[in-house]
Amino acid sequence: MTDSTSRRGWNSALGSDFAADLRYAARALMSAPGFTIAAVVTLAIGIGANTAIFSAVDGVLLKPLPFSQPDRIVTVFQNDRKKGVPHDDVAPGNFVDWRERNTTSPDSRPPNHSHSTILAPTARSRSTTGT
């Protein structure tokens, strides 16, 4: 037998074994419908959860921020000595005063309920929302 003949025979046997295995698997799954439903539902949940988690990780961690210089974005807090809170939310009046006196970052946005974002002069502005 030549080399090409033996390969052709081996590939043919492999293909027929695979087809026989598929037929056997289909018969086994049809004979146990409860197991088949459980297996399909488990696979669907696993694939769906994997897709959802990857989508969240991709959107939050892997994609860069939509700013030209994301390393220049800062969060501003104020120190409330009366309450003893070192990182308190910035009062809107304080933020307006700071923005009027600011010479380094003219493109800034007022604070929301949880934090403030000041953008560098060359970056596009975007209000951030906190929860």
BELPEGI-V351614 format. One record per run of one state. SS is the DSSP state (hx for helix, st for strand, lp for the rest). FROM is the first residue (numbers start at 0). TO is the last residue. If there is no record, write none. Layout:
SS;FROM;TO + SS;FROM;TO
This chain:
lp;0;1 + hx;2;30 + lp;31;31 + hx;32;61 + lp;62;68 + hx;69;71 + lp;72;72 + st;73;75 + lp;76;76 + st;77;79 + lp;80;83 + st;84;87 + lp;88;90 + hx;91;100 + lp;101;106 + st;107;107 + lp;108;114 + st;115;117 + lp;118;130
